[in-house]
Amino acid sequence: MLWRTRNGSIDLSRSGVIMGVLNVTPDSFSDAGWYSNEEAAFNHAAKMVSEGAAIIDVGGESSRPGAEPVSLGEELRRVIPIVRRIRGRYPELSISIDTYKAETARQAIEVGADIINDISASLADEAMMEVIKSTGAGVILMHMQGTPKTMQINPRYVDVVSEIYSFLRERRDALLRYGVPRESIAIDPGFGFGKRVQDNVELVRKLSHFTELGQPVAVGISRKSMISQLLGKPNLPPMERVWPTVALTSMLREKGAHIFRVHDVRPNLEALRMTEAIAFNA
């Protein structure tokens, strides 16, 4: 399976890839704004690349539960300089822009991004599909119930897997009708985005169902609160959720996930390769 981006195609037929999280925000749930300074952000990106990240995912607006939206101008101020700097240092690296704003995506692509990671599956901004089509960017379409500010206020599903599957199929098909190539589209069930713990667990158990859509499957489960809840430690800090994340990376790779959006690159990459060596190689 090849995933087409502006910087060439990523071969996912035999190996999954790590997407390193680079939140250049002051209010990220996991890193408390450590990388909102450009120099710190660049150094962290370099560290993730050295540890084996195939993609760096740059985000300028927190999508943690309860987060307030930021203005277009502020998001651009945060992300454009660091995308430009990473591209200048790593011309072959895949760079993703984590945004639902079409103008942010367009400007980030102009300075070097080649993937759009859209938590709204291109629904939040009607201009996003045109940006995807006209730039040739790869795209990740994610499911979210509500918005980051409201998504954890009493989320409800009748059948979480079938509902999210149908949503992602419909969004994929909408992009196809618009003229976006199928090879450019990846899907993400959106762990933690308008989901109860039991919903997240069901998505883990049945993740292989999403591979039936024939698109690369991305997952973002790193350090999320479901981990502390499942461990019975609701106050466990995000930094102490690394090893349970690694366990989930192995499990989700075996169930068919291809792209892993994580904060801790090396342990998750090693888990990925170990799982592939045992589960997929004769």
VENRA-V594503 format. One record per pair of residues at least 12 apart in sequence whose ideal C-beta (glycine too) atoms are under 6 Angstrom apart, sorted by the first residue. I is the first residue (numbers start at 1). GAP is how many residues later the second one is. D is the distance in Angstrom with one decimal. If there is no record, write none. Layout:
I,GAP,D  I,GAP,D
This chain:
1,12,5.1  3,135,5.9  3,183,5.9  3,213,4.8  4,179,4.2  4,180,4.8  5,89,6.0  5,109,4.4  5,110,5.2  5,133,3.5  6,108,3.5  6,130,5.2  6,131,5.3  7,87,5.5  7,107,4.1  12,204,5.4  12,246,4.4  16,237,5.4  16,242,5.0  16,256,5.2  17,37,4.0  17,242,5.7  18,35,5.0  18,36,5.9  18,242,5.4  18,247,5.4  18,250,5.9  18,251,5.0  19,36,4.1  19,38,5.0  19,240,5.7  19,242,4.4  20,28,3.5  20,33,3.6  20,36,5.2  20,245,5.1  21,36,5.7  21,242,4.9  22,23,5.5  22,34,5.5  22,36,5.0  23,36,5.1  24,12,5.6  24,17,5.0  24,36,5.5  24,54,4.7  24,58,5.7  25,37,4.7  27,35,4.8  28,34,5.5  29,35,3.7  30,193,5.0  30,208,4.3  30,233,5.7  38,43,5.5  38,44,5.7  41,41,4.9  42,43,5.4  45,41,5.3  48,217,4.7  51,214,4.0  51,215,4.2  52,213,5.9  52,217,4.5  53,212,4.8  55,39,4.3  55,41,5.4  56,39,5.5  57,39,4.2  57,41,5.3  57,60,5.7  58,21,5.4  58,24,6.0  58,25,5.5  58,39,5.7  59,39,3.4  60,15,4.3  60,18,3.6  60,19,3.9  61,14,5.3  63,56,5.6  63,85,4.5  65,87,4.1  66,83,6.0  67,81,4.4  72,29,5.8  72,31,5.9  75,29,5.2  76,28,6.0  79,29,6.0  80,27,5.9  80,31,5.8  83,25,5.1  83,28,5.2  83,29,5.3  83,30,5.3  84,27,4.1  84,28,6.0  87,25,2.7  95,17,5.7  95,18,4.7  96,19,3.9  96,21,4.8  97,16,4.3  97,19,5.9  98,19,4.5  100,18,5.2  100,19,5.7  100,20,4.2  100,24,4.0  101,24,5.6  102,23,4.4  102,25,3.7  102,26,4.4  102,29,4.8  105,26,5.0  106,25,5.0  109,26,4.9  109,28,5.7  114,23,5.9  115,23,4.3  116,21,5.1  116,23,4.8  117,23,4.6  119,23,4.9  119,25,5.4  121,20,4.0  121,21,5.8  121,50,4.2  129,49,4.8  132,48,5.3  133,46,5.3  133,47,5.1  138,46,5.1  139,46,5.8  140,46,4.7  140,48,5.3  140,78,5.0  141,30,4.8  141,46,5.4  142,46,4.0  142,48,4.7  143,21,4.7  143,24,5.3  143,46,5.6  143,47,4.0  144,46,5.2  144,49,3.9  144,50,5.4  145,49,2.8  146,48,5.0  151,42,5.6  151,43,3.7  155,39,4.4  155,40,6.0  155,41,5.9  160,39,4.4  160,42,5.3  161,41,6.0  161,45,4.8  161,48,5.8  164,25,5.2  168,19,4.6  169,44,5.9  172,13,5.6  185,30,5.4  186,29,5.7  186,30,4.1  186,32,5.1  187,28,4.9  187,30,6.0  188,30,4.2  189,14,5.1  191,30,4.6  192,32,4.6  197,29,5.3  197,32,5.0  200,26,4.6  207,45,5.8  207,48,4.2  208,47,4.6  208,48,4.7  211,45,4.1  216,42,4.4  216,43,6.0  217,40,4.8  217,41,5.5  218,41,3.8  219,33,5.2  219,38,4.7  219,41,6.0  220,41,3.9  221,27,5.2  222,23,4.9  222,40,4.2  222,41,4.9  223,15,4.3  223,18,4.4  223,22,5.8  223,40,5.6  227,14,4.5  227,17,4.5  242,22,5.0  246,21,4.9  246,22,5.7  246,25,4.7  249,19,4.7  249,22,4.8  249,23,5.9  250,21,4.7  250,25,4.4  253,19,5.6  253,22,4.7  254,21,5.8  254,25,5.1
